[in-house]
Amino acid sequence: MQPLPGTQARTASPGLGAAVHDFSFTRLDGGLQPLADFKGRPLLIVNTASRCGFTPQYAGLEALHQRYAAQGLVIIGFPCHQFGAQEPGPATEIAQFCQRNYGVSFLMADKVDVRGPRAHPLFVWLTHARPGILGTRAIKWNFTKFLLNRSGQVVARYAPLTAPARLEAAIERVV
């Protein structure tokens, strides 16, 4: 299997020894970002979209970033166009939208698929590590959130309806 763009050559199947720090992604600025750079830091990984009813959650995610970045929390937004075609623009447009409307300063990835045959291997791994309601591995919509502790273990998965502010108690336990 050939690695997808933005991934390291090692994209082991979930359950075969892969860890979150084995994955990489392409940032909105086009650079490669290994998750290994964040070893020892908690992560909040979110699939996002600019034209979604949940898009105002960018403000809450930015508030979490401002509050917890100094304690090590890394928030990474992964724009996705798979749900209602709500992220149609290129990387430059996504970056401008996020900065202009929500002052986003947390890390943003380039657009990815989060489900299906072209899903980014990170999201395949995340959904196997922490299935959703009734054991489903599929991501149902934009703004699904995964919280990982400092060891890189997925400790919680949150539905799109869960506002970022409701994650504070869980974040306090991992920072």
C-alpha positions as CSV (number, residue, x, y, z in Angstrom):
1,M,0.0,0.0,0.0
2,Q,1.4,3.4,-1.0
3,P,1.3,6.0,1.7
4,L,-1.1,8.9,1.1
5,P,0.3,12.4,0.7
6,G,1.2,13.9,4.0
7,T,1.9,10.6,5.7
8,Q,5.2,8.9,6.6
9,A,6.1,5.7,4.8
10,R,5.0,3.8,7.9
11,T,1.2,3.8,7.9
12,A,0.6,0.6,9.8
13,S,-2.9,-0.7,10.1
14,P,-4.5,0.0,13.5
15,G,-3.8,-2.7,16.0
16,L,-0.5,-3.6,14.3
17,G,1.7,-1.5,16.4
18,A,1.0,1.9,15.0
19,A,1.0,4.9,17.4
20,V,-0.2,8.4,16.9
21,H,3.4,9.6,16.7
22,D,4.0,7.3,13.7
23,F,1.8,9.6,11.5
24,S,2.5,12.8,9.7
25,F,0.3,15.3,7.8
26,T,0.6,18.2,5.5
27,R,0.0,21.6,7.1
28,L,-2.1,24.3,5.4
29,D,1.2,26.0,4.5
30,G,2.2,22.9,2.6
31,G,4.9,21.7,5.0
32,L,5.1,18.2,6.4
33,Q,4.3,17.9,10.1
34,P,5.3,14.7,11.9
35,L,3.2,14.0,15.0
36,A,6.4,12.7,16.6
37,D,7.2,16.4,17.1
38,F,4.5,16.4,19.8
39,K,5.6,13.4,21.8
40,G,4.9,14.1,25.5
41,R,2.2,16.6,24.7
42,P,-1.6,16.1,24.8
43,L,-3.4,16.5,21.5
44,L,-6.9,17.6,20.5
45,I,-7.6,16.5,16.9
46,V,-10.7,17.8,15.2
47,N,-12.1,17.4,11.6
48,T,-13.3,20.9,10.6
49,A,-15.2,22.8,7.9
50,S,-15.7,26.4,7.1
51,R,-19.3,26.3,5.9
52,C,-20.9,24.1,8.5
53,G,-23.4,24.8,11.2
54,F,-20.7,23.9,13.7
55,T,-18.1,26.2,12.2
56,P,-18.5,28.7,15.1
57,Q,-16.7,26.0,17.2
58,Y,-13.5,27.4,15.8
59,A,-13.9,30.2,18.4
60,G,-14.1,27.7,21.2
61,L,-11.2,25.7,19.9
62,E,-9.1,28.9,19.7
63,A,-10.1,29.7,23.3
64,L,-8.9,26.3,24.4
65,H,-5.7,26.8,22.5
66,Q,-5.1,30.2,24.2
67,R,-5.9,28.7,27.6
68,Y,-3.9,25.4,27.4
69,A,-1.1,25.8,24.9
70,A,1.3,27.0,27.6
71,Q,0.5,23.7,29.4
72,G,1.4,21.7,26.3
73,L,-1.9,21.1,24.6
74,V,-1.7,20.9,20.8
75,I,-4.9,21.5,18.9
76,I,-4.9,20.4,15.2
77,G,-7.7,21.1,12.9
78,F,-8.1,18.9,9.8
79,P,-10.4,20.5,7.2
80,C,-12.6,18.0,5.5
81,H,-14.9,18.4,2.5
82,Q,-16.7,15.0,2.9
83,F,-19.8,16.2,4.8
84,G,-22.2,18.4,2.9
85,A,-19.4,19.8,0.7
86,Q,-18.7,22.3,3.5
87,E,-15.0,22.9,2.9
88,P,-14.7,23.6,-0.9
89,G,-11.8,26.0,-0.9
90,P,-8.1,25.6,-1.3
91,A,-5.6,25.8,1.6
92,T,-5.1,29.5,1.3
93,E,-8.8,30.2,1.4
94,I,-9.2,28.0,4.5
95,A,-6.4,29.7,6.3
96,Q,-7.7,33.2,5.5
97,F,-11.2,32.3,6.6
98,C,-10.1,30.8,9.9
99,Q,-7.8,33.7,10.7
100,R,-10.2,36.5,9.6
101,N,-13.3,35.1,11.2
102,Y,-12.0,33.3,14.3
103,G,-8.4,34.4,14.9
104,V,-7.3,30.8,14.6
105,S,-3.7,30.4,15.7
106,F,-3.7,26.7,16.5
107,L,-2.2,24.3,13.9
108,M,-4.3,23.5,10.8
109,A,-3.7,20.7,8.4
110,D,-4.4,20.7,4.7
111,K,-7.7,19.2,3.7
112,V,-8.1,15.4,4.2
113,D,-10.7,12.7,4.0
114,V,-11.6,11.3,7.4
115,R,-13.6,8.3,6.3
116,G,-13.9,6.0,3.4
117,P,-11.2,4.4,1.2
118,R,-9.1,7.6,1.0
119,A,-9.3,8.4,4.7
120,H,-6.0,9.8,6.1
121,P,-4.3,6.9,8.0
122,L,-4.4,9.0,11.2
123,F,-8.2,9.1,11.2
124,V,-8.3,5.4,10.4
125,W,-6.1,4.9,13.5
126,L,-8.1,7.3,15.7
127,T,-11.5,5.7,14.8
128,H,-10.2,2.3,15.6
129,A,-8.6,3.5,18.9
130,R,-11.8,5.2,20.0
131,P,-15.0,4.0,18.2
132,G,-18.1,6.2,18.5
133,I,-21.5,5.4,19.8
134,L,-22.5,1.7,19.5
135,G,-19.0,0.9,18.4
136,T,-19.2,2.6,15.0
137,R,-15.8,3.6,13.6
138,A,-17.2,6.1,11.1
139,I,-17.0,9.8,11.6
140,K,-20.5,11.1,11.1
141,W,-19.9,14.8,10.6
142,N,-17.6,17.8,10.9
143,F,-16.2,18.7,14.3
144,T,-15.7,15.2,15.7
145,K,-13.0,15.6,18.3
146,F,-10.4,13.2,19.6
147,L,-8.5,13.9,22.9
148,L,-5.2,12.2,23.4
149,N,-3.1,12.2,26.5
150,R,0.7,12.9,26.8
151,S,1.4,9.2,26.0
152,G,-0.5,9.4,22.7
153,Q,-3.4,7.3,23.8
154,V,-6.9,8.4,22.8
155,V,-8.8,9.1,26.0
156,A,-12.0,10.5,24.6
157,R,-14.0,11.0,21.4
158,Y,-16.6,13.8,21.2
159,A,-19.5,14.2,18.9
160,P,-19.8,17.3,16.7
161,L,-22.6,18.7,19.0
162,T,-20.1,18.8,21.9
163,A,-19.0,22.4,22.3
164,P,-15.2,22.8,22.9
165,A,-15.9,24.5,26.3
166,R,-17.3,21.2,27.5
167,L,-13.9,19.5,27.0
168,E,-12.2,21.6,29.6
169,A,-12.5,19.1,32.5
170,A,-11.1,16.3,30.3
171,I,-8.3,18.6,29.0
172,E,-7.4,19.5,32.6
173,R,-6.8,15.8,33.3
174,V,-4.3,15.4,30.4
175,V,-2.3,18.7,30.5
